[in-house]
Amino acid sequence: MQKSILYLLITVFTFSISTAQKPKTPSSSEIYESIQKLNFLGSVLYIAAHPDDENTRLISYMSNHVKARTAYLSLTRGDGGQNLIGTEIRELLGVMRTQELLAARRVDGGEQLFSRANDFGYSKHPNETLNIWDKETVLGDVVLAIRKFKPDIIINRFDHRTPGSTHGHHTSSAMLSFEAFDLANSSSAYSNQLKQVSLWQPKRLFFNTSWWFYGSEKKFEKADKSNMINFDIGVYYPLKGLSNNELAALASSQHLCQGFGRLAQRGSQQEYIEFLKGDPLTDNKNIFAGIDTSWNRIKGGKTIGAILYKVENEFDFVTPANHIPQLIEAYKLLQNIENEHWKAQKTKELKAIIEMCAGLYLEASAETNWATQGESINLNIEALNRSKTDITLVSFNNTKGLNVSKNIALKNNVKFSFKEVLKINDDVKPTTPYWLNEKGSLGMYKADDKYIGLPETPRIFNIDFNLLINNVPITFTKHIIQRFSKPDKGELYRPFEIIPEASAKITEKVIVFENDLQRDVTVIVKAGRDNLEGYIELCHPKDWNVYPEKQKVNISHKGEEQTLVFTIVPPKNQSEGYIGPIVHVNDKTYTKELIEIDYEHIPFQTVLLPSESKVVRLDIKKKGENIAYIAGAGDVVPESLEQIGYNVRTITPEDITPETLSRFDAVVVGIRAYNTVDALQFKQQILFDFVADGGNMIVQYNTNRRLKADKLAPYDLKLSRDRVTDEHAEVRFLNPQHELLNYPNKITQQDFKGWTQERGLYFPNKWSNKFTPILSMNDKNESPKDGSLLVAKHGKGHYIYTGLSFFREFPEGVSGAYRLFANMLSIGKEDLKLETKLND
C-alpha cells in the first residue's frame, strides 16, 4: 500500500527520515558533535510503556546537550493503539510504531530498546497489566536491558507510587524499572543472563515529573522541589540551527499513526526529574554529579582522552580529515582497553567518526530489494575516499561465502565500482520481525534469546569492507540495500530482504455470509522467483465446502501474482471458523502472507504472517440498503458493512449536502472523525436535518479532547474518559424491549461473547433525557457505565452515539457486533415503511 504523508522536512540535517537506509552525509558540525559525544563516557536510560510515551525533549537534551549516550526502553511496541493514517492494527501497527520510534531516535539522537511485552490495550491497574504481561518475564527483560546498556542514570516517565491513577501499562513500566534498578546488580536475579551480560548497578533513578502529575500548575508551583533537578530544555544549538524543543518536536512528530504531528516550541522551558534512589544528590543541576564521565573513567583511558580532547578543542571544521592520524592513534590504543563495554561502544563511535572525516562512501546495492532461497543476485559494490588520507581497500567479504581480494589504493574522490554475485543459501530464513515468528500470548511476544530487546531483526546480508587507513586495519560493515530511483521521487533506498518463493493471501480478512448462499473468494499467489509452478488448496472448517479442491499455480516471473477464485459454500446454520491458502511447490508448502508496509516517514517494511481469513455464517436480518460513511481515523467498518449486504459509499465533508444525503438510509461517522476532520463542524446541522427527515445517524467513538465540533448531537451529550477494558465484562440490558435489542435481530448475551481487546471507550457520561441508554457495563470494582450505546429520536429519524469498539470487533468477525450494528442501521425503518404506506 502506498501512502503519502505530509511531514515536516528540514534541510539543516540529513536525518534520512523518509528513507532510513539512505547513508548519512554528515556536515563538519555533525562530525564535531560526534566527537563531543565520543568524549563523554556516561549514559541515560529512559523507561516507559509505549511508543510516543517518551519525553523527546528530555531524551534530546541528554543526547545533544549533556552529550550522554541515551536510550529509550519502550516496554511495548504499541500494538493496542489506533491508527490515524491507515488500516493497520495489532501486529502490523506494532511494526509501524516500532519504525516510528526509530525515526524519532534518528532525530533526537537516542537509541531504541524494547521488551517482549505485548500492548494488549488499555489497562486500568498494574495488577491486571502485570498478570497479563507475565511480570517475571518482562521484569527480566528490563533487567537485561540495564545489564546490556549499562546506564549510569535511569529516568522513569511515570510514577511507580500511584497505581490505578493512569494507564496500567504506564505505572507498570515505572514499577518494573524501580525493581530492576537493584536486581540488575544481583547475581541471584536472572542468573541465566550472566552468560551473555555482566552485572550492573546504575547510580541514580529518577521520575520525570511535571505539573500534570500534581493536577495543576499551581499545585506544582507549591510542591517541595528539594528532591528534584530541573533543566532548561529550551536550550539553543547553534551548530544545528535549532533549539532542543524544536528538535524534540521533530522527533515526536514521527509518531504520525498516533496523530503526534505538532508545532515546534521555542524558548526557555523547565523540565523536572525527581530523585528516587541511588547515590545521593550532590548537585541539583547535574544528574551525573560524582560520576566520572571523562576518559579517566576506564583504565588506560587517560592517554586516549588526551588525544581526543585535543581533537575536540582544535577541531578543523574546514578539513576534518586532518584529524584522522590522531583518531587512528586513539583507535589503536582503544583496542587494548580491558573494559569490554566501553571498548565496544567507543570503538563503534570512533570508527564512525573516522569514516565521516574521510568522507568515505561504502555501499553494497542489490539489483532488487528482495530475493528467495537459492537465488543469485547481482550486487554493485562502491568504494569512495573523499579525502587525502592514505586508504587501501584490502578486500570485501560477507559471512555467506563472498570473499574478494582487491588491494586497491582509494585515491581522493576516485570512485571504484565492482560487480559481484550474491548467492542466497537454501537454508536462509525469510525476513520478518523476529517477535512475530511465533504466535505469542495476549500479553507476551516470543523471541529467540539473542534478539530480546532489539528494535529490529538484525540484517544477515552485509558486506564487510576491510580497509587499511594509515596502515591500520579497520573494517566497516554495511547492510546490503537496493538503491534505485523513480521519476517522481528521485533516489530511493530499500532494505534487502529474503522472502518465500511463494506466498498467498485471501483478499478479505473476514468473510461474512448473511445467508447460506455460496460466495466466490479471491486468492492471490505471489511468486518470489521465476517459473513458479505448483498448486493451491484452501483449508476450511468441516461444515463448510470449497470448490474446486485444488487449482494450478503457474507464474513466469518473480514479483508477479496469479489471482484464483474459489467458491465457498457456508452451512445452513450460524457457524464460524477459518480458511487459509496452502501453496504446494515441489515438496514444500507455504501458508504465509507477504505484507508490505509502505509509508514515506518510515522505511519500507516486509512482514510475513499466517495467511488466514475468518468465515462467518451469520443469522442476521437488516433493513435499509444505502449507507454513507464519513471516514475518521481509519477503520474497516465500510468494508464490513458491505460484507453483510449494504451498499456503502464513503463521502467527504464536501459531499455532505441535503441532496447527497437524501440518497441514503443512514450515515455512519467513523472513529474519531470529530477529532480529526475539521470540516465536520460546519456540516452538523445538515446531518441533523437528515436525521429529522427520517435518516439514521450513527456516530462512533471520539476522544473527549480536541473535538472539532462544539455539538456532536442534536441534543446535549458530553463525552468522558469512561471505558470498559475487559472484553468479557458483563453486559446488562437497560431497556430489554427497546427496538435496538429486538429488531430486526433479537440481541442476547450470546452476541457479546468473543469480543476482543475491550468493550468500548470514551463513553458519554452526561446526556439529555431525549437519549435512551441501552446497555450498562463496567470493569471489575467500578461503577456501572451506561453510556456505551445511546439512541434518541429526532424528527422522523434516529441519532445513535456509541463508544462500543465495533472498529475492533468487525476485523475479528465477531458475530454479535455485526448483528447489533445491523439493528442500529435498521432502527425505525419498519415504522418508516408503514408510515409511507399509510401516506400513499
N, C-alpha and C positions, 0 to 999 in steps of 0.2 A: 504494500500500500504506500502510495506516495503522498506525503503530507507536506504542505508548505506552512511554515510557522514564521510569523513576523517576530523578530527578536532584535535586540539592540546590538549593533555591530560597533566595535571600537577598532580604530586603526592604530592606536598608540602601541598596542601589544599584538603579538602573534599568539593568541591563546589557542588557536586551532579549535574553536568551539564547534563549528559546523562539521568539520571532518577531523575527528580526533586522531586519525592515523597520519595526518599530514605532518611532516617533520618540522620542528621548530626552527625558526631563523632568528635567533636572538640578537638584540642590539647590544652595543657596548654597555649600556646602563644595566641591562638584564644580566650580563656576564658579571658585572661588578656586584650586583645584588647577590648573585650566586656565591661569589667569593665571601661576601659578608656572612651568609648563612653557613658556608663551609667553616668559618672561623668561630661559630657559636656551637658549643657542644652541650646542648640542653634540649629537652623535648617536652611536649604537652600533648596529652590525650584528652579529647573532648568526647563525652559519652551521652547518648540519648537513645530514643527508641526507633524513630522513623526517619526516612529521607524527608528533608525540609524542617525537621526539629532543630537542626543545628543552628547556632548563632554564627552566621557567616562574618558578622562584624568582629567577633572575638577571635575566631579562627584566623581571619585575615590579619588582625592586629598582632597575634602571636607569631604568625609566619612572616609577615612583611615588616613589622616594626621591631618586635623583640628579636626576630631572626631565628626563632626556635623551630626545630623540626616539629610539625604539628599534624595531628591526625584526628579524624572524626570516626568514632566507632558507633555505627548505627546498628542496633540490635536486629532490626528487621529491614527488609527491602521494600516495605510499603505496599505489599500485595493486596491489602484490605481496603485501600483507598478508592476514590473515584478517579475518573479520567476526563479532564476537561477538553482534551484535544483529539480524542479518538475513542475507539470502542474496546481497546484492550483492557481487560480486567484480570484480577487474580495473578496467576503466574506471569503472564505477559506484561501486566502492569508493573510487577516487581522487576522485570528485566529493564523496562523503560526507566523506572525510578532509580535503579542502580546506575544506569548510564547518566542520568541527570545529576546524580551525586558526583560522579566522576567528572562531569563537565564543570560543576561548581568548584570542585577542588582544583581543576586546572586554572581556574580564575583566581581563587583566593590563596593558592599556594600550599594547600594542605594535602594530606594523603587520606585514603579511604579504607576502612575496615568494616567487617560485618560479623555477626554471629549466625547461627543456624535457626534462629527464632523466626517463625512464620507470622506475619501480620494477619491474624485471623479476624480482624475487625475491631470495632470499638469495645473496650472493656471498662467496666466501671470501678473495678477494685483490683489491686495487685494480687490478692488471693486467687481470684479467678485466672488472672493472667499467668501467674507462675505455676498454676496447676496445668493449664493447657499447654504452656510452653515447655514443661518439664524443667523445673527450676535448676536442678543439679547440672543438667547438660548445658543450659545457657550460662549459668554461673561459671562452668568450666571454660566456656568459650571466652568469657570476659577475662578470666584469669590467664588464659592462653594469649589473648591479645596484649595484656600487660607484660607478660613474660617475653613476648616477641618484640614488641615495640620499645619496651623499657623506658616508659615516661618518667621524668622527674616529677611532673605535675599532672594531676588528673582533675578535670573540671566536669562536674555533672550539670546537665542542662536543667534537671528537675530536682525537686526536694524529696529526699527519701523519708522525711518525717511526717508527710501529710497523706497517707493512704486514703483513697476514696474521694479526694478533693479534685482530681483531674483524671484523665485517661489512665487506666490501669497499667498500660504499657509504659507510660511516662514515668510513673512512680516506681515501677518495677526496675526500669533501667538504672535509676538512682540507687535503689536498694541493693541491686546486684553489684554495682560499682563500689558502694560503701563496703560491702562484704569482701569483694575481691581485692580491695586495697591491701588487706593484711594477708589474705590467702596466697597471693602471688609469691610471697616470700616464705611460705611454709612448705617444707619438703613432704609433709604428710598429706597435703592437699593436691589432688590430681597429679599424683606422682608419676603416672604414665606419661605425662607431658615432658618430663625431665629427660627423656631420651632424645628429644629434639630441641628443647629450650632449657634455659637455666633460670634459677630463682631470681626474683627481682622485687625490691622494695621501693615503691615511689616515695618521694619525700613529703608531698603535701596533697591533700584532697580538698577541693573547693566546690561550692554550689554557686552556679551563675544566677544570682538572684536579681530581682528588679522590683519596681513598684507593683507590677502585675501580681506578684505572689503575696503582696501585702494588701491588695484590694483597691488601693488608690494611691495616687502620687502624694497626697497629703499624709497618709499613714506612713508611707515610706520615708518622707522627709523627717518624721518624728522618730523613726526607728533608730535603735542603737547600732551604730556602724563601726564600733570599735574593733569588731572582729572581721571587718571587711577590707578588701583592697579595691580601689577604683582606678579606672584608666580613662583617659580621654581618647576614645576610639574614633574620633573625628580627625585624627592627625593627617596631615597632607604629605604626600610622597612626591617631591619634585622630580625624581627620576622617572616616575610613572606618569606624571601629569594628572594624577587622580588622588583624591583623598581616600582614606581607608573605608569610609562609609560608601563612597561611590563604587569602590572595588567590591565591597560586600554586597551591594545591591545587584551588581552584575552577576555575582555568584549565586545569590538567592534566586535571581530571575531565570536560572537554568531549570528550576522546578516548574516547568510550564504545564505539565499534565495536572498539577495541583493548583494552577492559577496563581503562581507566585511572581509573575512578571510585575515589576514595580518601579516606581520612580526612584532615582538616586537621591540620597540625602547628603547634605554638606554642612560643614561647620562643626564646632565642638559638641561632643556628646559623651556623657559619662556612662561607663559600664561597671557593674559591681560584681565581685565574687566574694562569697562568704567562706571563711576558713572552717573546715570541718574536723580534720585530724591530720596527724603527721608532725613533722618538725615545727616547733612554734614559730610564729611570725616574728621577724626581727626588723622588718621594713615594710610599712603598709603601702609602699609604692612598687615593690619589687617581689614578684612571686618566686623568683629564683634566689632570693637573699640567702646567703650561707651555702649556696651550691656553686661549685666551681664550674663555670661554663666555658672556660678557656681550654687551650690545648694542654695546659698543665694538668688537666683532669686525668689524663691517661699517661701511663709510664712510657717514656720515650717521646711524649708529645711536645715537650718544650722546644726541641730542635725544629720539629715540623712547624710549630707555631711561629717561630722566629722567621722562617721563610715566608709563610703565608700571610702573616700580619704585614710584612713589608710589601708584599704584592698588593694587599688591600690599600695600604697607605700611599703607595706610589703608583696606583693603577693608571695604565696608559689607555685612555678612552679612544684615542685615535688608532693605535695599533696594539690591540690586546695580545696579539701573537708574540710580542716582545717578552711576555712573561712566561712563555712556555718552558724555557730552560729551568726557571725556578720551580714551576709547577711539576715538572718531571722529576726534579730532585726531591721535592716533597713526596711525590708518588712513590719513589723508590724507598724512602725512609718509612713511609706508611706501611709498606708490605712487611716490615719487621716488627710491627706493633703486636703485642701479645693479646690485647683486648680484642677478641674476635668481633664483638658487636660494633665497636667504633671503627675498627679496621674495615669491616664490610660496608658500613654506611658511608664513611668518609671517602673510601675508595670509589664508591659509586658516584658520589658528588664530584670528586676531583677529576675523575675520567670525563664526566660531562662537561666540566669547565675547560679541560684541555681540548676537547672536541670543539667546543664553542670558540675558543680563542684561535684555533687553527682554521676555523671556517670549514671544517670537514663536512662533506656531504657523502654519506654512505647509504646506499639503497639497494634493496632486492625487490624487484617488481615482477609479479607473475602476469601472464597474458590474460588470466581470468581471476575472478575473486573466489572461485571455489573449484574443487576437484573431488574425485572419488578414489576409493581404494584401487591400487594397481595402475592408476593413470600416470602418464608422464606429462609434465607441464613445463613450458618454456619460461625461462627466467631472464630478466635483464638486470645485470649487476652493474652498479655505477659507483665510482670512487673519485672524489674530487677534493684536493687540498687547496684552499684559498688563502694560503699564507706562504712565507718564505722558509718555513720550518722544514728541516730535513725529515721527510716521512717516506717510508717504504711500505708498499703493500706486499707483505710476505706471502700471504695466502688467504683464501677464504674457504670456509667449510661449514657443515652442519652435522648434527647427530644422526641424520638419516642417510648417510653414505656419500654426500657430496664433499669432495676434498680436492681443491685446485690450488696448485703452487703457482706464484706469479713473480715475486721478487722484482717488482716494478717501482722505480722511484716516482713518487707522486709530486710532479713539478707544480709550481704555483699556477693555479687556475687552469690546469690542463685536465680535461675530463677523460676518464678511462671507462669504457663500457665493455662488458663481456656477456656473451650469450652462453647460457648453461641450461641443462635439462634437470628438472627435479622429478625424481621417481617417488611416487606415493606407495608406500608399502601396503601389503594386503591386510596387515593387522592393525592399521591405524583406525582409531575410533572417530566417528563423526564429531564435528564441533558443535557444542551446545552448552549452555550454562550448567556448570557442574552440579549445582544444587537441584537441578531438575532431572538428573539422570535416573534417579529412583523416586518412586512415589513416597512422599513423606506423610506426616500426620496433619491433623488440623493445626497443631501449634508448632511443628518442627519440620525442618527440611533435613534430608540425609545428605551426607557428603563424605568423600574419602578424607581420611585424617590429614593428608598432605595439603588439602585445599582449604581446610577450615579457616575462616577469617578473610580469605582473599576476595576482592571485589569481583573478579572475573576468572574464567578458566584460563590458565596460562597457555600462551601460544606455543605449540610444539614445532612449528616450522619457522625457523630463524636462520640467519646467516651470521656466522662469526667472521668479522674482518680482523685478521691478525696483522698488526702494523708494528713497525719499528719507528718510534718517534725519538729523534736524537739518540738512536741506537738502543733505546729501551723498549722492550716488547710490551705492547698493550693491545688487548683485544676488545673490540666494540661489537656488541651483538645487536642486530636489527631484525625486527619481525618482517617476514615476507608479507608484502601488501600487493594490491593492484592499484597502479596509478593510471588513470585514464582521463579523458576529457569528454565533455558534452558541449555542443554549440551554444546552448542556453545557460550553461553552468560554469564552463571553464574547467580548470584542472580539479580532479576529484580523486579521493583515496578511499579504498575499502579494504577491510581486513581479509586476509586469505584464509579460507575455511574448508573443511572437509565435510562433504555431505554424502548420504547414501546413494547408491546407484539408482534406487527407486524410492519414491515417497508418494503418498496418496492422501487425498483429503475429500471428505464429503462437503459439498458447498454450504450445507445448512447444519449448524451445530445442534439444533433442536428441531425435530420434525413432528409437528402436531397434526394428528388426524382427528377432525371433528366428527367423522363418521367412519363407517367400515369400508369406504371406497378406496381402491388402490391408488397409489401415487408414484410418479416417477421421481427418482432421486439421482442427482448428478454426482459422479465421482471423477475427480481429476487426478491423473497419474503424471508425475514429473520425472523426467529422465535425468539422472546425474552423469550419464555417459552416452556416447554414441551407440546406435544399434542395440537398443534395449528391447529384449523380447522376453515374453513370459505370459502369465495370465493373472487375473484378479478375481477374487471372490469376496463376498460380504459375510461376516459372521453376524448372527442375529438371534434374538430370543426364540425359544421353541415354538411359541404360539403365533409367531409372525412368519410370513413367507416372502422369499426373494426370488425374482426371476430376471434373467437366467441365472443359473447357479454359478457359472464362470464366463469370463469374457477374455479374449486375447488382448495382450498389450504388445504394441509394436511401434516404437518411436525411433526415428532415424538419427536425431541429433540431440546432444546434451543440452539441457535447458528447455527443451520443448515439452509440451504437455499433450496428453491424449485425454479427451473427455468421453466418458462412458456413462450410459444410463441404465440403471437397474429399476425394476418395478417392485415396490414394497406393498405387500398386502397385509393390512392390520387385522387383528382378531375382531370378532363381533362385539366383544365387551371391552370395558375400560381396562387398559394394560399399559405398561411402560417397560422400557429396557434400553439396551444399547446395540447399535450396529457399528461395524468397523471394517474398513477395507484391509485385505491381506493380499499383497502383491508377491507372486512367486516368480523368481528369476533363477533358473537352474535349480540348485538345491538350497537356495536361500529364500527367506521370507522377510518382507518389510511391512511394518504395521504403523509407521510413524508419519506424521505430517510435518512438512518443512514450512516453517512460518518465517516470514521476513518482516522485520520492523524497520521502517524507513522514514525517519523524521530528520529535518535539517539541523536540529540543535544537538543531536547525539549521533554517534557512529552507527552505521548500518549493522543490524543485528540478525543473526540466523539462529533460530530456535527449533529444536526437534521435540515434539510432544506426541504422546499416543494419539492416533487418529481415530476418533470415535464420535458418534452423534447419538443423542438421546432420541428415541422414538416414543411418542406418547399417543395412545389411543384414548381420546377424551370422551366422556359422556357430557357433552356441552351443547347448550342451546344459546341463541343470541338473536337480538333484534337490531334493526338498523344495518346499514351497509357501508356508508361512506364516512370516513374519518379523516379529519385534518389534524396533522401533527406539527406542533411547534417545537423545534429542537432546542434543547438546553445544553447541558454539559456533556452530552453524549451517552447514548444507551442503545439497546436493540429492541425497544418497545415497538416501533413501527413494523419491523420485520416480524416480530412475534404476533402482532395483531393480524398481519397478513396470513400467518400460518393458520389461523382459525377462521379464515374466510372473509375478513374485512378488506375493503378497498381503502388503502391508506395513502394519503398524499401529504408529503412534508411541505409546509408552507413557511415563508419568511414573514417577518413583521410587515413588510411592504405589501404582502398578499392579503393582509387582514383588512378586508373591506366587506361591507354588508352583502354586496353582490357575490363575492367569492365564497363567503361563509354560508350563503343560502344553499349551496350545493351539498352541504354536509349534514349528517345526522348528529355528529358530535365533534368537539375539538378537544384534543388531548395536549396538555402542555408538558414538555419534557422536564427531567430533573434539573433543578437549579436554574431554570430558564430566567426566573426573576432575579437571580444573582448575576447572570452573565449576558443577558440580552437587553441592552439599554433601551432599544426602541419599543419594547413591550409596554413601557409605562405610558406611551401615547396611544395605545390600542385597547386599553382596558374597557372603555365604555362601549366600543364596538363589540367586543367579546361579550360583555354583559347583555347588550341588546340582543345578540344572537341567542343567548340563553332565554331571555324573556320571550322571544319569538318561538320558542319550542325546542331549541337545541340543548344538548348536554355539554357541559364543560367540565373536564377532569384536570385538576392541577396536581401534579406530583410534587414530591418534597423539595423545599428550598431551605437554605440555612437562614437563620434569623438575623444575620449580619450582612451589611452591604446589599440590601434589597434595592432593586432599581425602580420599584413601583411603591407608591405610598399605600395603595389599596389593592390587595390581592384578590378580594372577593367583593361581590355586590353588597355584602353585609360585613359587620365588624368581625375581624379574625386576627388573632395575634399569635405569631409563631413563638416557640420556646426552644430550649435545648433538650426537651424530653425525648427519650428514645428507649427502646426495648432491645437490648443487645442479645438476649438469649433467644435463639431461633426456635427453641422448644417451649417458650413461655406460654402459659395457659391463655387462651383467647376466650373471652366471655362475650356473649351476645346481649347487648344492652336493649335492643329492640328486636326480639326474635321474629316478630311478624312483619317487620319492615320489608318493603319490596326488594331492597338491595340483597337481602338474605334469602329471598324466595323466588325471585323472578328474573329471568326465565329458568335459572338453575337453583335448586334447593341447596343452600350452603350449610354444611355440617362441620363438626370438629375435624373430620377426615380431611377437609380441604386445607387445614392449617398444619398438616403433617408434611415433613420433608422440606420445610423451608430452610434456607441456607444463610448463614452468617448473622442474620438479625431478623427481627420482625419489622422494624422501621425506625425512623429517625426524624428529629426536628418536628415533633407533633405540635399542633396548636395547643395552647393551654387556656386560652380565653376565646370565646366566640359568642356571637349574637344568638338570641333564642330562636332565630329563624333556622339555625342549623340543628340537625338531629344527629347526635353521636350514635354510631352503630356498634362499635366494638370497644372493649376495655381489656387492657393487658398491662403487665408490669414485670420488671425483673424482680428477683428474689429480694425480700425485705424492703421493697419500695411501695409507695402509694400507687393506686390504680391510675393508669394513663388512658383517658377516654377520648383523646383527640386524634387517634390514628386514621379514622375514616369519618368524615363529616359530610352531610348532604343537606342542601337547602333547596326548596322550591323557589324559583324566581320567575315570575310570569308563568309562561307555559312550559318552561324547561327546568333543568336541574343543574345546580352548581355543586361539584364534589371536590373537596380537598382531601388528599390522602398522603400521609407520610409512610405508608407501608412500602416496603422495598421491592416493588414489582420489578424494578430495573435489575435486581439481583436474582429474583426468582424465575423470570422468563428465560434467561440464558441457561438455567438449570432444568428447565422443563417441568417446573412444579405445577402439577395439575390444578390444584386449588386456586393458585394465583390467576391462572387463565380463566377459570370459571367465575371467580369473583369480579375480575375486570370486565368480563362479558356482561355481567349483571349491571355494572356501573355504566357501561355504554348503552345498555338496553333500557335503563330506568325511564319510565314514563312513556315508552314507545307504544305499549298496548293501549294506554289511555289516549294517546295522541291519535292512534289509528281509529279508535272508537269514536273520538270526537270528530275526526274528519268525516267518518262515515255518516254520523248523525247530521253534520252540517250539509253534506251532499244530499 
